[in-house]
Amino acid sequence: MKKFCTAAATALLLLQLQSQGQTGISAKDSIILEHGAHRAGNRTDADMERWRSLRLGQFIHWGLYAIPGGEWKGKTYNGAAEWIRSWKEMPQADYDNLYKQFNPVNYNPEQWAQQAKDMGTGYMIITTKHHDGFCLWPSKYSRYTVAASPWKKDIIGPMVTAYNKKGIDVYLYFSIIDWNHPDYRASLKTPADSLANSRFKVFVKNQLQELLLKYPTVKGFWFDGTWDDSWKNDGAFSDELEQYLQKIHPGLIIGSRLRADEKGARHFDSNGHLMGDYEQGWERKLPEKFADIHGNDWEGVMTIPENQWGYNAKWAGHIKTSNELIEMLVKSTSLDGNFVINFGPKSDGTFRTEELQRMQEIGQWMKTNGAAIRGGGYAGFEKQDWGYYIRKTGTDSVFMVVCNVPVSGSLRVKLTAQTTLTKAAYLDNPTQPLLPEVIGKNEYFLHLDAKNYQTPVVILLQTNRSSSGDNSHFEKAKT
Ligand code: H76
């Protein structure tokens, strides 16, 4: 009966969506899903609008793994530092006793928040619990928490308060995988496994509810570790959990990583529709072009080295520069997405110099150019080699963020039909206009001042969507 009602309700929803002309869920969906996507298109409420407008985020991976920092007994672990417990050279019992050393005497959340603010961060994501299961808050559902460490005190509460004070939104990272919990199972092979899993689900729900009640100003959860069979084969639970959390905390933002449908499809349901509030699969990679995001809200999370999230004393391989990170931020914004840069503080609560330097350099750039990032999005113009267009959402102001200065100094500005350029100026020098050279219909050159640019330079364009002033005397070659 319940199934039938749901099927009938889904059919009704499809009819409604069709009559509203929405495309996210359509009648040609091949499968009727009880636990698929529940919404067609992006959320339009104020909470989601805000998330979307912030664009730059700070991720923090902090936990017991910061103590070994990628090394154990003189040997170096080549994987991601926060995964060291799964390394054969690291006895699990040794790892599970690290909490006895967790004592970040230099932890200064006000300073962290100030640094993040100075970087231009709009929101931050903190690991309340990573795969190791260690809780940075004194959870009443676990003994494996900060309360049992020499530090004793809550880490999360003061962080939420400090960041909020600076106007930065806080999101809570939470790993479903829990290597410490006796009831966690990656897959369910026996009836005993299923029983353990049932208990584990109650534990997860309790901890999440506890986090929301303890830290009511948080804006969302960032779920991880949802790829094991036990989780992905229980789409019903991920669905119920999502609805439960959003019911007790209206407006809560949860990315697609939490969810599976009843067929085990993750992120996107079996009909190809995004589940959750935004696409959360962009990890250490970014979409190339606008078509790649299918109109969905999305967020990319990025490490500064290749793949290190928690503190690793010996960063190896390529370490991204501030300019590379700025370009990724710009690219993400130009493709309607958020960009989140990860930091892994040391076990004493301080940040390594390389990270501090990047925070400062990005912040310096954001101070002058942040107007092009916050509230920015896809401009609708054809991508050019010099960099990225970003439209101030809902306006005729378009920023050109020049990441690759051409040897010629000439930047091609190609607008769409019926769009003309009415004004161009450097963002940091608005009173001195740049004179566009008209080179074709709705096409111009802007000539950059000849100088050695150290960071991406931003030009603000005013455009006009009416057809007046259109340069139609330029004819296309007949070929
Ligand atoms: C794999 C994996 C995890 N997902 C990233 C966001 C980090 O937390 C990493 O440890």
Residues whose N, C-alpha, C, O or C-beta is under 5 A from the ligand:
A	BS01	H76	E82 D224 W309
